[in-house]
């Protein structure tokens, strides 16, 4: 293992089990939490993972579509791998 590799955070995430779809506010919350992380400031920001039982709002899907640092994982993908 390279020196310092154990200290690197590669992803942070949040799982939502609510009946309502996950919205952009949850993504913004994760972005806020990622900001102070050393790897975020060093040019290698951790990926943001959102897992949701009830899916995602259209706004969140649209926002995440153009971003390589965001993964949306719904129940089908979680259990089916799609």
PyMOL commands that place a pseudoatom at each C-alpha (Angstrom):
pseudoatom trace, name=CA, resn=UNK, resi=1, chain=A, elem=C, hetatm=0, pos=[0.000, 0.000, 0.000]
pseudoatom trace, name=CA, resn=UNK, resi=2, chain=A, elem=C, hetatm=0, pos=[1.493, 3.384, -0.963]
pseudoatom trace, name=CA, resn=UNK, resi=3, chain=A, elem=C, hetatm=0, pos=[2.477, 5.714, 1.820]
pseudoatom trace, name=CA, resn=UNK, resi=4, chain=A, elem=C, hetatm=0, pos=[-0.572, 7.717, 2.963]
pseudoatom trace, name=CA, resn=UNK, resi=5, chain=A, elem=C, hetatm=0, pos=[-3.074, 5.686, 0.911]
pseudoatom trace, name=CA, resn=UNK, resi=6, chain=A, elem=C, hetatm=0, pos=[-4.921, 4.594, 4.048]
pseudoatom trace, name=CA, resn=UNK, resi=7, chain=A, elem=C, hetatm=0, pos=[-5.624, 8.246, 4.835]
pseudoatom trace, name=CA, resn=UNK, resi=8, chain=A, elem=C, hetatm=0, pos=[-7.311, 8.935, 1.500]
pseudoatom trace, name=CA, resn=UNK, resi=9, chain=A, elem=C, hetatm=0, pos=[-11.105, 9.174, 1.443]
pseudoatom trace, name=CA, resn=UNK, resi=10, chain=A, elem=C, hetatm=0, pos=[-12.402, 8.046, -1.935]
pseudoatom trace, name=CA, resn=UNK, resi=11, chain=A, elem=C, hetatm=0, pos=[-16.157, 8.416, -1.349]
pseudoatom trace, name=CA, resn=UNK, resi=12, chain=A, elem=C, hetatm=0, pos=[-18.732, 9.701, 1.080]
pseudoatom trace, name=CA, resn=UNK, resi=13, chain=A, elem=C, hetatm=0, pos=[-22.392, 8.921, 0.914]
pseudoatom trace, name=CA, resn=UNK, resi=14, chain=A, elem=C, hetatm=0, pos=[-25.827, 8.957, 2.383]
pseudoatom trace, name=CA, resn=UNK, resi=15, chain=A, elem=C, hetatm=0, pos=[-28.602, 6.374, 2.297]
pseudoatom trace, name=CA, resn=UNK, resi=16, chain=A, elem=C, hetatm=0, pos=[-32.213, 7.521, 2.326]
pseudoatom trace, name=CA, resn=UNK, resi=17, chain=A, elem=C, hetatm=0, pos=[-35.022, 5.179, 3.349]
pseudoatom trace, name=CA, resn=UNK, resi=18, chain=A, elem=C, hetatm=0, pos=[-37.821, 7.713, 3.105]
pseudoatom trace, name=CA, resn=UNK, resi=19, chain=A, elem=C, hetatm=0, pos=[-40.973, 7.425, 1.010]
pseudoatom trace, name=CA, resn=UNK, resi=20, chain=A, elem=C, hetatm=0, pos=[-40.154, 10.658, -0.850]
pseudoatom trace, name=CA, resn=UNK, resi=21, chain=A, elem=C, hetatm=0, pos=[-37.548, 10.756, -3.622]
pseudoatom trace, name=CA, resn=UNK, resi=22, chain=A, elem=C, hetatm=0, pos=[-34.115, 12.120, -2.691]
pseudoatom trace, name=CA, resn=UNK, resi=23, chain=A, elem=C, hetatm=0, pos=[-33.636, 15.714, -3.851]
pseudoatom trace, name=CA, resn=UNK, resi=24, chain=A, elem=C, hetatm=0, pos=[-30.840, 18.117, -4.752]
pseudoatom trace, name=CA, resn=UNK, resi=25, chain=A, elem=C, hetatm=0, pos=[-30.659, 19.313, -1.126]
pseudoatom trace, name=CA, resn=UNK, resi=26, chain=A, elem=C, hetatm=0, pos=[-29.096, 15.985, -0.101]
pseudoatom trace, name=CA, resn=UNK, resi=27, chain=A, elem=C, hetatm=0, pos=[-26.429, 16.351, -2.789]
pseudoatom trace, name=CA, resn=UNK, resi=28, chain=A, elem=C, hetatm=0, pos=[-25.706, 19.889, -1.617]
pseudoatom trace, name=CA, resn=UNK, resi=29, chain=A, elem=C, hetatm=0, pos=[-25.371, 18.591, 1.946]
pseudoatom trace, name=CA, resn=UNK, resi=30, chain=A, elem=C, hetatm=0, pos=[-22.783, 16.016, 0.867]
pseudoatom trace, name=CA, resn=UNK, resi=31, chain=A, elem=C, hetatm=0, pos=[-20.893, 18.685, -1.099]
pseudoatom trace, name=CA, resn=UNK, resi=32, chain=A, elem=C, hetatm=0, pos=[-20.780, 20.805, 2.037]
pseudoatom trace, name=CA, resn=UNK, resi=33, chain=A, elem=C, hetatm=0, pos=[-19.481, 17.868, 4.108]
pseudoatom trace, name=CA, resn=UNK, resi=34, chain=A, elem=C, hetatm=0, pos=[-16.844, 17.053, 1.488]
pseudoatom trace, name=CA, resn=UNK, resi=35, chain=A, elem=C, hetatm=0, pos=[-15.431, 20.589, 1.404]
pseudoatom trace, name=CA, resn=UNK, resi=36, chain=A, elem=C, hetatm=0, pos=[-13.200, 20.410, 4.502]
pseudoatom trace, name=CA, resn=UNK, resi=37, chain=A, elem=C, hetatm=0, pos=[-11.743, 16.979, 3.676]
pseudoatom trace, name=CA, resn=UNK, resi=38, chain=A, elem=C, hetatm=0, pos=[-8.023, 17.076, 2.851]
pseudoatom trace, name=CA, resn=UNK, resi=39, chain=A, elem=C, hetatm=0, pos=[-8.464, 15.028, -0.328]
pseudoatom trace, name=CA, resn=UNK, resi=40, chain=A, elem=C, hetatm=0, pos=[-11.127, 17.462, -1.572]
pseudoatom trace, name=CA, resn=UNK, resi=41, chain=A, elem=C, hetatm=0, pos=[-8.698, 20.348, -1.233]
pseudoatom trace, name=CA, resn=UNK, resi=42, chain=A, elem=C, hetatm=0, pos=[-5.803, 18.399, -2.787]
pseudoatom trace, name=CA, resn=UNK, resi=43, chain=A, elem=C, hetatm=0, pos=[-7.490, 18.052, -6.166]
pseudoatom trace, name=CA, resn=UNK, resi=44, chain=A, elem=C, hetatm=0, pos=[-8.836, 14.507, -5.730]
pseudoatom trace, name=CA, resn=UNK, resi=45, chain=A, elem=C, hetatm=0, pos=[-12.338, 15.045, -4.355]
pseudoatom trace, name=CA, resn=UNK, resi=46, chain=A, elem=C, hetatm=0, pos=[-14.136, 12.018, -2.941]
pseudoatom trace, name=CA, resn=UNK, resi=47, chain=A, elem=C, hetatm=0, pos=[-17.027, 10.737, -5.010]
pseudoatom trace, name=CA, resn=UNK, resi=48, chain=A, elem=C, hetatm=0, pos=[-20.494, 11.541, -3.635]
pseudoatom trace, name=CA, resn=UNK, resi=49, chain=A, elem=C, hetatm=0, pos=[-22.818, 8.546, -3.326]
pseudoatom trace, name=CA, resn=UNK, resi=50, chain=A, elem=C, hetatm=0, pos=[-26.564, 8.884, -2.817]
pseudoatom trace, name=CA, resn=UNK, resi=51, chain=A, elem=C, hetatm=0, pos=[-28.539, 5.705, -2.174]
pseudoatom trace, name=CA, resn=UNK, resi=52, chain=A, elem=C, hetatm=0, pos=[-32.326, 6.006, -2.142]
pseudoatom trace, name=CA, resn=UNK, resi=53, chain=A, elem=C, hetatm=0, pos=[-35.130, 3.531, -1.624]
pseudoatom trace, name=CA, resn=UNK, resi=54, chain=A, elem=C, hetatm=0, pos=[-37.649, 5.804, -3.341]
pseudoatom trace, name=CA, resn=UNK, resi=55, chain=A, elem=C, hetatm=0, pos=[-35.505, 7.080, -6.189]
pseudoatom trace, name=CA, resn=UNK, resi=56, chain=A, elem=C, hetatm=0, pos=[-34.503, 10.634, -7.030]
pseudoatom trace, name=CA, resn=UNK, resi=57, chain=A, elem=C, hetatm=0, pos=[-36.193, 13.845, -8.108]
pseudoatom trace, name=CA, resn=UNK, resi=58, chain=A, elem=C, hetatm=0, pos=[-35.881, 14.855, -11.756]
pseudoatom trace, name=CA, resn=UNK, resi=59, chain=A, elem=C, hetatm=0, pos=[-33.811, 17.883, -10.697]
pseudoatom trace, name=CA, resn=UNK, resi=60, chain=A, elem=C, hetatm=0, pos=[-31.299, 15.672, -8.901]
pseudoatom trace, name=CA, resn=UNK, resi=61, chain=A, elem=C, hetatm=0, pos=[-31.063, 13.224, -11.808]
pseudoatom trace, name=CA, resn=UNK, resi=62, chain=A, elem=C, hetatm=0, pos=[-30.455, 16.141, -14.195]
pseudoatom trace, name=CA, resn=UNK, resi=63, chain=A, elem=C, hetatm=0, pos=[-27.843, 17.701, -11.881]
pseudoatom trace, name=CA, resn=UNK, resi=64, chain=A, elem=C, hetatm=0, pos=[-25.976, 14.428, -11.402]
pseudoatom trace, name=CA, resn=UNK, resi=65, chain=A, elem=C, hetatm=0, pos=[-26.040, 13.497, -15.099]
pseudoatom trace, name=CA, resn=UNK, resi=66, chain=A, elem=C, hetatm=0, pos=[-23.199, 15.837, -15.997]
pseudoatom trace, name=CA, resn=UNK, resi=67, chain=A, elem=C, hetatm=0, pos=[-20.998, 15.029, -13.013]
pseudoatom trace, name=CA, resn=UNK, resi=68, chain=A, elem=C, hetatm=0, pos=[-18.412, 12.280, -12.754]
pseudoatom trace, name=CA, resn=UNK, resi=69, chain=A, elem=C, hetatm=0, pos=[-18.135, 12.831, -8.986]
pseudoatom trace, name=CA, resn=UNK, resi=70, chain=A, elem=C, hetatm=0, pos=[-21.759, 11.858, -8.222]
pseudoatom trace, name=CA, resn=UNK, resi=71, chain=A, elem=C, hetatm=0, pos=[-23.329, 8.381, -8.207]
pseudoatom trace, name=CA, resn=UNK, resi=72, chain=A, elem=C, hetatm=0, pos=[-27.072, 7.884, -7.750]
pseudoatom trace, name=CA, resn=UNK, resi=73, chain=A, elem=C, hetatm=0, pos=[-27.923, 4.393, -6.570]
pseudoatom trace, name=CA, resn=UNK, resi=74, chain=A, elem=C, hetatm=0, pos=[-31.585, 3.417, -6.454]
pseudoatom trace, name=CA, resn=UNK, resi=75, chain=A, elem=C, hetatm=0, pos=[-33.007, 0.186, -5.061]
pseudoatom trace, name=CA, resn=UNK, resi=76, chain=A, elem=C, hetatm=0, pos=[-32.886, -1.541, -8.443]
pseudoatom trace, name=CA, resn=UNK, resi=77, chain=A, elem=C, hetatm=0, pos=[-29.226, -0.749, -8.935]
pseudoatom trace, name=CA, resn=UNK, resi=78, chain=A, elem=C, hetatm=0, pos=[-28.400, -1.675, -5.359]
pseudoatom trace, name=CA, resn=UNK, resi=79, chain=A, elem=C, hetatm=0, pos=[-29.903, -5.141, -5.605]
pseudoatom trace, name=CA, resn=UNK, resi=80, chain=A, elem=C, hetatm=0, pos=[-29.703, -5.760, -9.342]
pseudoatom trace, name=CA, resn=UNK, resi=81, chain=A, elem=C, hetatm=0, pos=[-26.429, -4.099, -10.186]
pseudoatom trace, name=CA, resn=UNK, resi=82, chain=A, elem=C, hetatm=0, pos=[-27.929, -2.213, -13.105]
for i in range(1, 82): cmd.bond("trace and resi %d" % i, "trace and resi %d" % (i + 1))
show_as sticks, trace
zoom trace
